[in-house]
Amino acid sequence: MNSRTLKKQLKYIVPEIRLALIKEPGGKPVSVGCPEDLEKFIEPLKILSEEHFVAFFLDARNNVTNVHVVSHGTASASLVHPREVFKGAILANAHAIIVAHNHPAGSMTPSSEDIETTGILIKAGDILGMKVIDHLIVSSGGFCSLRETHGYLWP
């Protein structure tokens, strides 16, 4: 399947996915120990022409149990409210979350809005007793971990 076909399919599929289970073939859970462990799951975000914000919900053993497409926006922005991120996490009985969104323009550099949103999500997660493990920014060139580049945001 070429990227144009995949992009066309995702255009229609991604907005319809709201909460989906994630398992490896054979039913083995996906365990996350570092950002690279999610790389194959964030790969489809690289080719989208609009920003999409997704949340991965983890259990107490850092196994990904669900993924939730929180929002999708324009070529340069996606509105995200903590209520929408954590509503899905609460319904999924998540212990922690990792959020990710794409930058269709190709930059992996976090914007001031990305940094502000991350800080707000971390504070909201602390109040709810749900850790925000990382915020990944995905672009055609790869991805960036805000935990690695902006670690000061985490207490």
N, CA, C and O atoms as a GROMACS GRO file, in nm:
protein
  620
    1MET      N    1   0.086  -0.117   0.000
    1MET     CA    2   0.000   0.000   0.000
    1MET      C    3   0.090   0.123   0.000
    1MET      O    4   0.179   0.136   0.085
    2ASN      N    5   0.068   0.212  -0.094
    2ASN     CA    6   0.150   0.332  -0.098
    2ASN      C    7   0.097   0.438  -0.003
    2ASN      O    8  -0.015   0.428   0.047
    3SER      N    9   0.178   0.541   0.021
    3SER     CA   10   0.140   0.642   0.121
    3SER      C   11   0.017   0.722   0.080
    3SER      O   12  -0.060   0.766   0.166
    4ARG      N   13  -0.004   0.740  -0.050
    4ARG     CA   14  -0.122   0.814  -0.095
    4ARG      C   15  -0.250   0.737  -0.062
    4ARG      O   16  -0.349   0.795  -0.016
    5THR      N   17  -0.248   0.605  -0.086
    5THR     CA   18  -0.364   0.522  -0.055
    5THR      C   19  -0.389   0.519   0.095
    5THR      O   20  -0.503   0.533   0.140
    6LEU      N   21  -0.282   0.502   0.174
    6LEU     CA   22  -0.295   0.500   0.319
    6LEU      C   23  -0.348   0.634   0.370
    6LEU      O   24  -0.435   0.637   0.457
    7LYS      N   25  -0.296   0.742   0.316
    7LYS     CA   26  -0.341   0.875   0.357
    7LYS      C   27  -0.490   0.893   0.328
    7LYS      O   28  -0.564   0.947   0.410
    8LYS      N   29  -0.534   0.846   0.211
    8LYS     CA   30  -0.674   0.858   0.173
    8LYS      C   31  -0.762   0.776   0.268
    8LYS      O   32  -0.868   0.822   0.310
    9GLN      N   33  -0.717   0.655   0.302
    9GLN     CA   34  -0.793   0.572   0.394
    9GLN      C   35  -0.798   0.633   0.534
    9GLN      O   36  -0.903   0.633   0.598
   10LEU      N   37  -0.684   0.684   0.582
   10LEU     CA   38  -0.680   0.745   0.715
   10LEU      C   39  -0.770   0.867   0.724
   10LEU      O   40  -0.827   0.896   0.828
   11LYS      N   41  -0.781   0.940   0.613
   11LYS     CA   42  -0.865   1.060   0.612
   11LYS      C   43  -1.008   1.024   0.652
   11LYS      O   44  -1.076   1.103   0.717
   12TYR      N   45  -1.051   0.906   0.612
   12TYR     CA   46  -1.188   0.865   0.644
   12TYR      C   47  -1.196   0.780   0.770
   12TYR      O   48  -1.298   0.780   0.839
   13ILE      N   49  -1.090   0.707   0.801
   13ILE     CA   50  -1.092   0.617   0.915
   13ILE      C   51  -1.060   0.686   1.046
   13ILE      O   52  -1.134   0.671   1.143
   14VAL      N   53  -0.951   0.764   1.051
   14VAL     CA   54  -0.904   0.821   1.177
   14VAL      C   55  -1.011   0.898   1.253
   14VAL      O   56  -1.024   0.876   1.373
   15PRO      N   57  -1.088   0.987   1.189
   15PRO     CA   58  -1.189   1.059   1.267
   15PRO      C   59  -1.295   0.967   1.327
   15PRO      O   60  -1.361   1.005   1.424
   16GLU      N   61  -1.313   0.848   1.271
   16GLU     CA   62  -1.415   0.757   1.320
   16GLU      C   63  -1.368   0.675   1.439
   16GLU      O   64  -1.449   0.624   1.516
   17ILE      N   65  -1.236   0.664   1.456
   17ILE     CA   66  -1.183   0.587   1.567
   17ILE      C   67  -1.183   0.676   1.690
   17ILE      O   68  -1.124   0.784   1.689
   18ARG      N   69  -1.248   0.632   1.793
   18ARG     CA   70  -1.252   0.712   1.915
   18ARG      C   71  -1.180   0.642   2.030
   18ARG      O   72  -1.107   0.706   2.105
   19LEU      N   73  -1.200   0.514   2.042
   19LEU     CA   74  -1.133   0.438   2.147
   19LEU      C   75  -1.109   0.299   2.090
   19LEU      O   76  -1.204   0.230   2.053
   20ALA      N   77  -0.984   0.258   2.084
   20ALA     CA   78  -0.952   0.128   2.025
   20ALA      C   79  -0.850   0.056   2.112
   20ALA      O   80  -0.762   0.118   2.171
   21LEU      N   81  -0.865  -0.074   2.120
   21LEU     CA   82  -0.769  -0.155   2.193
   21LEU      C   83  -0.642  -0.171   2.111
   21LEU      O   84  -0.647  -0.177   1.989
   22ILE      N   85  -0.530  -0.177   2.180
   22ILE     CA   86  -0.403  -0.200   2.111
   22ILE      C   87  -0.341  -0.328   2.165
   22ILE      O   88  -0.318  -0.342   2.285
   23LYS      N   89  -0.315  -0.420   2.075
   23LYS     CA   90  -0.247  -0.545   2.110
   23LYS      C   91  -0.154  -0.580   1.995
   23LYS      O   92  -0.180  -0.546   1.880
   24GLU      N   93  -0.047  -0.649   2.029
   24GLU     CA   94   0.042  -0.704   1.927
   24GLU      C   95  -0.030  -0.824   1.866
   24GLU      O   96  -0.124  -0.877   1.926
   25PRO      N   97   0.014  -0.870   1.748
   25PRO     CA   98  -0.044  -0.992   1.692
   25PRO      C   99  -0.032  -1.105   1.794
   25PRO      O  100   0.071  -1.121   1.859
   26GLY      N  101  -0.138  -1.182   1.807
   26GLY     CA  102  -0.140  -1.289   1.905
   26GLY      C  103  -0.192  -1.246   2.041
   26GLY      O  104  -0.195  -1.325   2.135
   27GLY      N  105  -0.234  -1.121   2.051
   27GLY     CA  106  -0.293  -1.072   2.175
   27GLY      C  107  -0.195  -1.026   2.281
   27GLY      O  108  -0.236  -0.995   2.393
   28LYS      N  109  -0.066  -1.021   2.248
   28LYS     CA  110   0.035  -0.977   2.345
   28LYS      C  111   0.023  -0.826   2.366
   28LYS      O  112   0.014  -0.751   2.269
   29PRO      N  113   0.023  -0.779   2.493
   29PRO     CA  114   0.012  -0.635   2.516
   29PRO      C  115   0.137  -0.560   2.470
   29PRO      O  116   0.247  -0.615   2.470
   30VAL      N  117   0.118  -0.436   2.432
   30VAL     CA  118   0.228  -0.349   2.391
   30VAL      C  119   0.280  -0.280   2.516
   30VAL      O  120   0.208  -0.205   2.581
   31SER      N  121   0.405  -0.306   2.551
   31SER     CA  122   0.466  -0.247   2.669
   31SER      C  123   0.551  -0.127   2.628
   31SER      O  124   0.623  -0.133   2.528
   32VAL      N  125   0.543  -0.018   2.705
   32VAL     CA  126   0.616   0.104   2.672
   32VAL      C  127   0.722   0.130   2.779
   32VAL      O  128   0.690   0.150   2.896
   33GLY      N  129   0.847   0.130   2.737
   33GLY     CA  130   0.957   0.163   2.826
   33GLY      C  131   1.029   0.289   2.784
   33GLY      O  132   1.099   0.352   2.863
   34CYS      N  133   1.010   0.325   2.656
   34CYS     CA  134   1.072   0.446   2.602
   34CYS      C  135   0.986   0.493   2.484
   34CYS      O  136   0.904   0.416   2.433
   35PRO      N  137   1.003   0.618   2.440
   35PRO     CA  138   0.919   0.671   2.331
   35PRO      C  139   0.925   0.587   2.203
   35PRO      O  140   0.825   0.577   2.131
   36GLU      N  141   1.039   0.527   2.175
   36GLU     CA  142   1.055   0.448   2.054
   36GLU      C  143   0.960   0.328   2.050
   36GLU      O  144   0.928   0.278   1.942
   37ASP      N  145   0.915   0.283   2.166
   37ASP     CA  146   0.823   0.169   2.171
   37ASP      C  147   0.688   0.200   2.106
   37ASP      O  148   0.615   0.109   2.068
   38LEU      N  149   0.654   0.329   2.094
   38LEU     CA  150   0.527   0.368   2.031
   38LEU      C  151   0.544   0.407   1.885
   38LEU      O  152   0.447   0.443   1.818
   39GLU      N  153   0.667   0.401   1.836
   39GLU     CA  154   0.695   0.452   1.701
   39GLU      C  155   0.604   0.394   1.593
   39GLU      O  156   0.555   0.469   1.509
   40LYS      N  157   0.581   0.264   1.594
   40LYS     CA  158   0.498   0.206   1.488
   40LYS      C  159   0.352   0.249   1.499
   40LYS      O  160   0.279   0.246   1.400
   41PHE      N  161   0.309   0.290   1.619
   41PHE     CA  162   0.172   0.334   1.636
   41PHE      C  163   0.152   0.481   1.601
   41PHE      O  164   0.041   0.523   1.567
   42ILE      N  165   0.259   0.559   1.608
   42ILE     CA  166   0.248   0.700   1.571
   42ILE      C  167   0.288   0.724   1.425
   42ILE      O  168   0.268   0.833   1.372
   43GLU      N  169   0.344   0.623   1.362
   43GLU     CA  170   0.387   0.632   1.222
   43GLU      C  171   0.278   0.686   1.129
   43GLU      O  172   0.308   0.773   1.046
   44PRO      N  173   0.152   0.639   1.138
   44PRO     CA  174   0.049   0.691   1.047
   44PRO      C  175   0.024   0.841   1.060
   44PRO      O  176  -0.024   0.904   0.965
   45LEU      N  177   0.057   0.900   1.175
   45LEU     CA  178   0.037   1.044   1.192
   45LEU      C  179   0.128   1.126   1.101
   45LEU      O  180   0.097   1.240   1.068
   46LYS      N  181   0.241   1.068   1.061
   46LYS     CA  182   0.340   1.141   0.981
   46LYS      C  183   0.286   1.190   0.848
   46LYS      O  184   0.329   1.293   0.798
   47ILE      N  185   0.191   1.117   0.791
   47ILE     CA  186   0.147   1.151   0.655
   47ILE      C  187   0.017   1.231   0.651
   47ILE      O  188  -0.030   1.266   0.542
   48LEU      N  189  -0.041   1.259   0.766
   48LEU     CA  190  -0.168   1.332   0.767
   48LEU      C  191  -0.146   1.481   0.741
   48LEU      O  192  -0.047   1.538   0.787
   49SER      N  193  -0.238   1.542   0.668
   49SER     CA  194  -0.224   1.683   0.632
   49SER      C  195  -0.288   1.776   0.735
   49SER      O  196  -0.272   1.898   0.726
   50GLU      N  197  -0.358   1.720   0.833
   50GLU     CA  198  -0.417   1.799   0.941
   50GLU      C  199  -0.362   1.748   1.073
   50GLU      O  200  -0.330   1.630   1.086
   51GLU      N  201  -0.353   1.837   1.172
   51GLU     CA  202  -0.306   1.794   1.303
   51GLU      C  203  -0.407   1.699   1.367
   51GLU      O  204  -0.528   1.723   1.364
   52HIS      N  205  -0.355   1.592   1.424
   52HIS     CA  206  -0.434   1.496   1.501
   52HIS      C  207  -0.368   1.481   1.637
   52HIS      O  208  -0.246   1.470   1.646
   53PHE      N  209  -0.447   1.481   1.741
   53PHE     CA  210  -0.397   1.466   1.878
   53PHE      C  211  -0.452   1.335   1.932
   53PHE      O  212  -0.574   1.316   1.938
   54VAL      N  213  -0.363   1.245   1.971
   54VAL     CA  214  -0.404   1.114   2.020
   54VAL      C  215  -0.349   1.091   2.160
   54VAL      O  216  -0.247   1.147   2.199
   55ALA      N  217  -0.418   1.007   2.236
   55ALA     CA  218  -0.374   0.970   2.370
   55ALA      C  219  -0.365   0.818   2.378
   55ALA      O  220  -0.458   0.747   2.339
   56PHE      N  221  -0.254   0.770   2.431
   56PHE     CA  222  -0.234   0.628   2.456
   56PHE      C  223  -0.254   0.606   2.606
   56PHE      O  224  -0.192   0.674   2.688
   57PHE      N  225  -0.340   0.512   2.640
   57PHE     CA  226  -0.372   0.485   2.780
   57PHE      C  227  -0.294   0.362   2.825
   57PHE      O  228  -0.293   0.259   2.757
   58LEU      N  229  -0.230   0.373   2.940
   58LEU     CA  230  -0.144   0.267   2.992
   58LEU      C  231  -0.198   0.213   3.124
   58LEU      O  232  -0.260   0.285   3.202
   59ASP      N  233  -0.173   0.084   3.146
   59ASP     CA  234  -0.208   0.024   3.275
   59ASP      C  235  -0.091   0.042   3.372
   59ASP      O  236   0.007   0.110   3.338
   60ALA      N  237  -0.099  -0.017   3.489
   60ALA     CA  238   0.004   0.000   3.592
   60ALA      C  239   0.138  -0.062   3.553
   60ALA      O  240   0.241  -0.031   3.613
   61ARG      N  241   0.138  -0.150   3.452
   61ARG     CA  242   0.262  -0.212   3.405
   61ARG      C  243   0.316  -0.145   3.279
   61ARG      O  244   0.405  -0.199   3.212
   62ASN      N  245   0.264  -0.030   3.246
   62ASN     CA  246   0.301   0.046   3.125
   62ASN      C  247   0.269  -0.029   2.996
   62ASN      O  248   0.337  -0.011   2.895
   63ASN      N  249   0.166  -0.113   3.000
   63ASN     CA  250   0.113  -0.174   2.878
   63ASN      C  251   0.008  -0.081   2.821
   63ASN      O  252  -0.078  -0.032   2.894
   64VAL      N  253   0.014  -0.057   2.691
   64VAL     CA  254  -0.087   0.026   2.626
   64VAL      C  255  -0.215  -0.055   2.617
   64VAL      O  256  -0.216  -0.165   2.561
   65THR      N  257  -0.322  -0.001   2.671
   65THR     CA  258  -0.450  -0.071   2.668
   65THR      C  259  -0.543  -0.014   2.561
   65THR      O  260  -0.623  -0.088   2.504
   66ASN      N  261  -0.534   0.115   2.535
   66ASN     CA  262  -0.622   0.180   2.439
   66ASN      C  263  -0.552   0.298   2.375
   66ASN      O  264  -0.454   0.350   2.428
   67VAL      N  265  -0.605   0.339   2.261
   67VAL     CA  266  -0.564   0.466   2.200
   67VAL      C  267  -0.691   0.543   2.169
   67VAL      O  268  -0.792   0.485   2.130
   68HIS      N  269  -0.684   0.672   2.187
   68HIS     CA  270  -0.801   0.759   2.169
   68HIS      C  271  -0.762   0.877   2.082
   68HIS      O  272  -0.669   0.950   2.114
   69VAL      N  273  -0.832   0.896   1.971
   69VAL     CA  274  -0.811   1.016   1.889
   69VAL      C  275  -0.890   1.127   1.956
   69VAL      O  276  -1.013   1.131   1.949
   70VAL      N  277  -0.818   1.217   2.021
   70VAL     CA  278  -0.882   1.322   2.101
   70VAL      C  279  -0.939   1.430   2.010
   70VAL      O  280  -1.052   1.474   2.030
   71SER      N  281  -0.860   1.472   1.911
   71SER     CA  282  -0.909   1.576   1.820
   71SER      C  283  -0.829   1.576   1.692
   71SER      O  284  -0.718   1.521   1.684
   72HIS      N  285  -0.887   1.637   1.592
   72HIS     CA  286  -0.812   1.667   1.470
   72HIS      C  287  -0.853   1.806   1.427
   72HIS      O  288  -0.967   1.848   1.443
   73GLY      N  289  -0.756   1.877   1.372
   73GLY     CA  290  -0.780   2.018   1.342
   73GLY      C  291  -0.741   2.056   1.202
   73GLY      O  292  -0.776   1.989   1.105
   74THR      N  293  -0.668   2.166   1.192
   74THR     CA  294  -0.628   2.220   1.063
   74THR      C  295  -0.485   2.178   1.032
   74THR      O  296  -0.426   2.096   1.103
   75ALA      N  297  -0.430   2.235   0.928
   75ALA     CA  298  -0.292   2.205   0.889
   75ALA      C  299  -0.192   2.256   0.992
   75ALA      O  300  -0.077   2.211   0.994
   76SER      N  301  -0.234   2.349   1.079
   76SER     CA  302  -0.138   2.406   1.174
   76SER      C  303  -0.184   2.406   1.319
   76SER      O  304  -0.112   2.455   1.406
   77ALA      N  305  -0.302   2.352   1.348
   77ALA     CA  306  -0.349   2.355   1.487
   77ALA      C  307  -0.454   2.248   1.513
   77ALA      O  308  -0.526   2.206   1.423
   78SER      N  309  -0.459   2.205   1.637
   78SER     CA  310  -0.562   2.112   1.683
   78SER      C  311  -0.597   2.153   1.826
   78SER      O  312  -0.509   2.157   1.913
   79LEU      N  313  -0.722   2.184   1.849
   79LEU     CA  314  -0.764   2.226   1.982
   79LEU      C  315  -0.774   2.105   2.074
   79LEU      O  316  -0.834   2.003   2.039
   80VAL      N  317  -0.714   2.117   2.191
   80VAL     CA  318  -0.713   2.007   2.287
   80VAL      C  319  -0.752   2.061   2.423
   80VAL      O  320  -0.696   2.160   2.471
   81HIS      N  321  -0.849   1.996   2.485
   81HIS     CA  322  -0.889   2.034   2.620
   81HIS      C  323  -0.862   1.915   2.712
   81HIS      O  324  -0.892   1.801   2.676
   82PRO      N  325  -0.804   1.940   2.830
   82PRO     CA  326  -0.774   1.829   2.922
   82PRO      C  327  -0.896   1.741   2.950
   82PRO      O  328  -0.882   1.620   2.969
   83ARG      N  329  -1.013   1.801   2.954
   83ARG     CA  330  -1.135   1.724   2.980
   83ARG      C  331  -1.150   1.611   2.878
   83ARG      O  332  -1.185   1.499   2.914
   84GLU      N  333  -1.125   1.642   2.751
   84GLU     CA  334  -1.141   1.541   2.645
   84GLU      C  335  -1.033   1.434   2.653
   84GLU      O  336  -1.059   1.317   2.626
   85VAL      N  337  -0.912   1.474   2.690
   85VAL     CA  338  -0.803   1.377   2.702
   85VAL      C  339  -0.832   1.281   2.816
   85VAL      O  340  -0.822   1.159   2.800
   86PHE      N  341  -0.868   1.336   2.932
   86PHE     CA  342  -0.884   1.252   3.051
   86PHE      C  343  -1.019   1.182   3.059
   86PHE      O  344  -1.033   1.085   3.134
   87LYS      N  345  -1.118   1.228   2.985
   87LYS     CA  346  -1.246   1.157   2.982
   87LYS      C  347  -1.224   1.015   2.929
   87LYS      O  348  -1.271   0.918   2.988
   88GLY      N  349  -1.152   1.006   2.819
   88GLY     CA  350  -1.122   0.874   2.763
   88GLY      C  351  -1.035   0.791   2.856
   88GLY      O  352  -1.054   0.670   2.869
   89ALA      N  353  -0.938   0.857   2.921
   89ALA     CA  354  -0.848   0.786   3.012
   89ALA      C  355  -0.924   0.729   3.132
   89ALA      O  356  -0.898   0.617   3.176
   90ILE      N  357  -1.018   0.806   3.184
   90ILE     CA  358  -1.099   0.760   3.297
   90ILE      C  359  -1.187   0.642   3.254
   90ILE      O  360  -1.197   0.542   3.325
   91LEU      N  361  -1.250   0.654   3.136
   91LEU     CA  362  -1.335   0.546   3.086
   91LEU      C  363  -1.255   0.418   3.062
   91LEU      O  364  -1.307   0.307   3.077
   92ALA      N  365  -1.128   0.435   3.024
   92ALA     CA  366  -1.042   0.319   2.997
   92ALA      C  367  -0.973   0.268   3.124
   92ALA      O  368  -0.896   0.173   3.119
   93ASN      N  369  -1.001   0.333   3.237
   93ASN     CA  370  -0.939   0.297   3.365
   93ASN      C  371  -0.786   0.302   3.356
   93ASN      O  372  -0.717   0.213   3.407
   94ALA      N  373  -0.735   0.405   3.290
   94ALA     CA  374  -0.591   0.418   3.268
   94ALA      C  375  -0.518   0.455   3.396
   94ALA      O  376  -0.570   0.526   3.482
   95HIS      N  377  -0.397   0.406   3.406
   95HIS     CA  378  -0.307   0.441   3.516
   95HIS      C  379  -0.222   0.562   3.477
   95HIS      O  380  -0.188   0.645   3.562
   96ALA      N  381  -0.189   0.570   3.348
   96ALA     CA  382  -0.105   0.679   3.296
   96ALA      C  383  -0.138   0.698   3.148
   96ALA      O  384  -0.205   0.615   3.087
   97ILE      N  385  -0.091   0.810   3.092
   97ILE     CA  386  -0.114   0.836   2.950
   97ILE      C  387   0.014   0.887   2.884
   97ILE      O  388   0.102   0.943   2.948
   98ILE      N  389   0.020   0.867   2.754
   98ILE     CA  390   0.119   0.930   2.667
   98ILE      C  391   0.038   0.995   2.556
   98ILE      O  392  -0.046   0.930   2.494
   99VAL      N  393   0.063   1.123   2.532
   99VAL     CA  394  -0.008   1.192   2.425
   99VAL      C  395   0.087   1.217   2.309
   99VAL      O  396   0.208   1.224   2.326
  100ALA      N  397   0.029   1.230   2.191
  100ALA     CA  398   0.108   1.254   2.071
  100ALA      C  399   0.024   1.335   1.973
  100ALA      O  400  -0.098   1.321   1.968
  101HIS      N  401   0.091   1.418   1.896
  101HIS     CA  402   0.023   1.486   1.786
  101HIS      C  403   0.123   1.511   1.675
  101HIS      O  404   0.244   1.510   1.696
  102ASN      N  405   0.070   1.532   1.558
  102ASN     CA  406   0.156   1.553   1.442
  102ASN      C  407   0.168   1.700   1.406
  102ASN      O  408   0.080   1.781   1.436
  103HIS      N  409   0.279   1.733   1.343
  103HIS     CA  410   0.302   1.864   1.283
  103HIS      C  411   0.310   1.842   1.131
  103HIS      O  412   0.415   1.805   1.080
  104PRO      N  413   0.200   1.863   1.060
  104PRO     CA  414   0.198   1.837   0.916
  104PRO      C  415   0.302   1.918   0.837
  104PRO      O  416   0.344   1.874   0.730
  105ALA      N  417   0.343   2.034   0.888
  105ALA     CA  418   0.440   2.116   0.816
  105ALA      C  419   0.581   2.056   0.821
  105ALA      O  420   0.669   2.100   0.747
  106GLY      N  421   0.602   1.956   0.906
  106GLY     CA  422   0.730   1.886   0.906
  106GLY      C  423   0.823   1.918   1.021
  106GLY      O  424   0.923   1.848   1.038
  107SER      N  425   0.795   2.019   1.100
  107SER     CA  426   0.883   2.056   1.211
  107SER      C  427   0.855   1.969   1.332
  107SER      O  428   0.740   1.942   1.366
  108MET      N  429   0.961   1.925   1.397
  108MET     CA  430   0.945   1.850   1.522
  108MET      C  431   0.962   1.941   1.643
  108MET      O  432   0.951   1.896   1.757
  109THR      N  433   0.990   2.068   1.618
  109THR     CA  434   1.010   2.162   1.728
  109THR      C  435   0.878   2.194   1.795
  109THR      O  436   0.782   2.233   1.727
  110PRO      N  437   0.870   2.179   1.928
  110PRO     CA  438   0.745   2.210   1.998
  110PRO      C  439   0.716   2.360   1.994
  110PRO      O  440   0.805   2.442   2.013
  111SER      N  441   0.590   2.393   1.969
  111SER     CA  442   0.548   2.533   1.973
  111SER      C  443   0.524   2.574   2.118
  111SER      O  444   0.522   2.489   2.207
  112SER      N  445   0.507   2.703   2.141
  112SER     CA  446   0.476   2.749   2.277
  112SER      C  447   0.344   2.690   2.323
  112SER      O  448   0.326   2.661   2.441
  113GLU      N  449   0.249   2.672   2.230
  113GLU     CA  450   0.121   2.610   2.264
  113GLU      C  451   0.139   2.463   2.303
  113GLU      O  452   0.073   2.415   2.395
  114ASP      N  453   0.229   2.393   2.233
  114ASP     CA  454   0.257   2.253   2.268
  114ASP      C  455   0.311   2.243   2.411
  114ASP      O  456   0.269   2.157   2.488
  115ILE      N  457   0.402   2.333   2.444
  115ILE     CA  458   0.463   2.332   2.577
  115ILE      C  459   0.359   2.368   2.683
  115ILE      O  460   0.353   2.304   2.789
  116GLU      N  461   0.277   2.469   2.655
  116GLU     CA  462   0.173   2.509   2.750
  116GLU      C  463   0.072   2.396   2.771
  116GLU      O  464   0.034   2.366   2.884
  117THR      N  465   0.027   2.335   2.661
  117THR     CA  466  -0.069   2.225   2.670
  117THR      C  467  -0.012   2.109   2.751
  117THR      O  468  -0.082   2.049   2.832
  118THR      N  469   0.114   2.078   2.728
  118THR     CA  470   0.178   1.970   2.803
  118THR      C  471   0.177   1.999   2.952
  118THR      O  472   0.144   1.912   3.033
  119GLY      N  473   0.213   2.121   2.990
  119GLY     CA  474   0.213   2.160   3.131
  119GLY      C  475   0.075   2.148   3.193
  119GLY      O  476   0.061   2.100   3.306
  120ILE      N  477  -0.027   2.191   3.120
  120ILE     CA  478  -0.166   2.182   3.169
  120ILE      C  479  -0.207   2.036   3.186
  120ILE      O  480  -0.269   2.000   3.286
  121LEU      N  481  -0.173   1.952   3.088
  121LEU     CA  482  -0.208   1.810   3.097
  121LEU      C  483  -0.138   1.742   3.214
  121LEU      O  484  -0.197   1.658   3.282
  122ILE      N  485  -0.012   1.778   3.238
  122ILE     CA  486   0.062   1.719   3.350
  122ILE      C  487  -0.006   1.757   3.482
  122ILE      O  488  -0.024   1.672   3.569
  123LYS      N  489  -0.044   1.884   3.497
  123LYS     CA  490  -0.111   1.929   3.620
  123LYS      C  491  -0.247   1.860   3.637
  123LYS      O  492  -0.282   1.817   3.746
  124ALA      N  493  -0.323   1.851   3.528
  124ALA     CA  494  -0.454   1.784   3.535
  124ALA      C  495  -0.436   1.637   3.571
  124ALA      O  496  -0.512   1.582   3.652
  125GLY      N  497  -0.336   1.572   3.512
  125GLY     CA  498  -0.308   1.433   3.544
  125GLY      C  499  -0.271   1.413   3.690
  125GLY      O  500  -0.313   1.316   3.752
  126ASP      N  501  -0.192   1.506   3.744
  126ASP     CA  502  -0.155   1.497   3.886
  126ASP      C  503  -0.279   1.504   3.974
  126ASP      O  504  -0.291   1.429   4.071
  127ILE      N  505  -0.370   1.594   3.942
  127ILE     CA  506  -0.493   1.609   4.020
  127ILE      C  507  -0.576   1.480   4.014
  127ILE      O  508  -0.633   1.438   4.115
  128LEU      N  509  -0.581   1.418   3.897
  128LEU     CA  510  -0.661   1.297   3.878
  128LEU      C  511  -0.588   1.169   3.920
  128LEU      O  512  -0.647   1.061   3.922
  129GLY      N  513  -0.461   1.182   3.954
  129GLY     CA  514  -0.384   1.063   3.990
  129GLY      C  515  -0.345   0.980   3.870
  129GLY      O  516  -0.328   0.858   3.881
  130MET      N  517  -0.330   1.045   3.754
  130MET     CA  518  -0.294   0.979   3.629
  130MET      C  519  -0.171   1.048   3.572
  130MET      O  520  -0.178   1.164   3.531
  131LYS      N  521  -0.059   0.979   3.568
  131LYS     CA  522   0.064   1.040   3.519
  131LYS      C  523   0.059   1.063   3.368
  131LYS      O  524   0.009   0.979   3.293
  132VAL      N  525   0.111   1.178   3.326
  132VAL     CA  526   0.136   1.202   3.184
  132VAL      C  527   0.284   1.165   3.165
  132VAL      O  528   0.372   1.237   3.211
  133ILE      N  529   0.308   1.055   3.099
  133ILE     CA  530   0.444   1.003   3.083
  133ILE      C  531   0.524   1.084   2.982
  133ILE      O  532   0.642   1.112   3.005
  134ASP      N  533   0.461   1.123   2.871
  134ASP     CA  534   0.532   1.196   2.766
  134ASP      C  535   0.433   1.261   2.671
  134ASP      O  536   0.315   1.228   2.671
  135HIS      N  537   0.484   1.353   2.592
  135HIS     CA  538   0.410   1.416   2.482
  135HIS      C  539   0.502   1.407   2.362
  135HIS      O  540   0.611   1.465   2.362
  136LEU      N  541   0.460   1.335   2.260
  136LEU     CA  542   0.540   1.315   2.140
  136LEU      C  543   0.488   1.403   2.028
  136LEU      O  544   0.368   1.412   2.005
  137ILE      N  545   0.581   1.467   1.958
  137ILE     CA  546   0.547   1.545   1.839
  137ILE      C  547   0.600   1.469   1.719
  137ILE      O  548   0.719   1.437   1.712
  138VAL      N  549   0.511   1.440   1.626
  138VAL     CA  550   0.542   1.356   1.511
  138VAL      C  551   0.545   1.441   1.385
  138VAL      O  552   0.457   1.525   1.364
  139SER      N  553   0.645   1.419   1.301
  139SER     CA  554   0.650   1.486   1.171
  139SER      C  555   0.709   1.389   1.069
  139SER      O  556   0.747   1.277   1.103
  140SER      N  557   0.715   1.433   0.946
  140SER     CA  558   0.768   1.346   0.841
  140SER      C  559   0.913   1.307   0.868
  140SER      O  560   0.960   1.205   0.819
  141GLY      N  561   0.984   1.387   0.947
  141GLY     CA  562   1.124   1.359   0.977
  141GLY      C  563   1.147   1.270   1.098
  141GLY      O  564   1.262   1.236   1.128
  142GLY      N  565   1.041   1.232   1.168
  142GLY     CA  566   1.056   1.149   1.287
  142GLY      C  567   0.967   1.199   1.399
  142GLY      O  568   0.855   1.244   1.375
  143PHE      N  569   1.017   1.191   1.521
  143PHE     CA  570   0.937   1.241   1.633
  143PHE      C  571   1.027   1.296   1.742
  143PHE      O  572   1.146   1.265   1.748
  144CYS      N  573   0.968   1.378   1.828
  144CYS     CA  574   1.038   1.444   1.937
  144CYS      C  575   0.964   1.414   2.067
  144CYS      O  576   0.841   1.422   2.071
  145SER      N  577   1.036   1.381   2.171
  145SER     CA  578   0.979   1.358   2.303
  145SER      C  579   0.995   1.485   2.386
  145SER      O  580   1.107   1.529   2.411
  146LEU      N  581   0.883   1.544   2.428
  146LEU     CA  582   0.892   1.661   2.513
  146LEU      C  583   0.950   1.626   2.649
  146LEU      O  584   1.010   1.711   2.714
  147ARG      N  585   0.933   1.504   2.692
  147ARG     CA  586   0.992   1.462   2.820
  147ARG      C  587   1.144   1.472   2.811
  147ARG      O  588   1.211   1.509   2.908
  148GLU      N  589   1.199   1.438   2.694
  148GLU     CA  590   1.344   1.444   2.676
  148GLU      C  591   1.393   1.586   2.651
  148GLU      O  592   1.501   1.623   2.698
  149THR      N  593   1.316   1.666   2.578
  149THR     CA  594   1.362   1.801   2.543
  149THR      C  595   1.317   1.909   2.640
  149THR      O  596   1.381   2.013   2.650
  150HIS      N  597   1.208   1.884   2.712
  150HIS     CA  598   1.153   1.983   2.806
  150HIS      C  599   1.119   1.915   2.939
  150HIS      O  600   1.009   1.931   2.992
  151GLY      N  601   1.213   1.840   2.990
  151GLY     CA  602   1.193   1.763   3.113
  151GLY      C  603   1.154   1.847   3.234
  151GLY      O  604   1.096   1.795   3.329
  152TYR      N  605   1.186   1.976   3.230
  152TYR     CA  606   1.152   2.065   3.342
  152TYR      C  607   1.002   2.075   3.364
  152TYR      O  608   0.958   2.116   3.472
  153LEU      N  609   0.921   2.038   3.265
  153LEU     CA  610   0.775   2.045   3.280
  153LEU      C  611   0.723   1.941   3.380
  153LEU      O  612   0.617   1.959   3.439
  154TRP      N  613   0.799   1.833   3.397
  154TRP     CA  614   0.756   1.725   3.486
  154TRP      C  615   0.811   1.747   3.626
  154TRP      O  616   0.927   1.783   3.643
  155PRO      N  617   0.726   1.727   3.728
  155PRO     CA  618   0.772   1.746   3.867
  155PRO      C  619   0.874   1.640   3.910
  155PRO      O  620   0.922   1.643   4.023
   0.00000   0.00000   0.00000
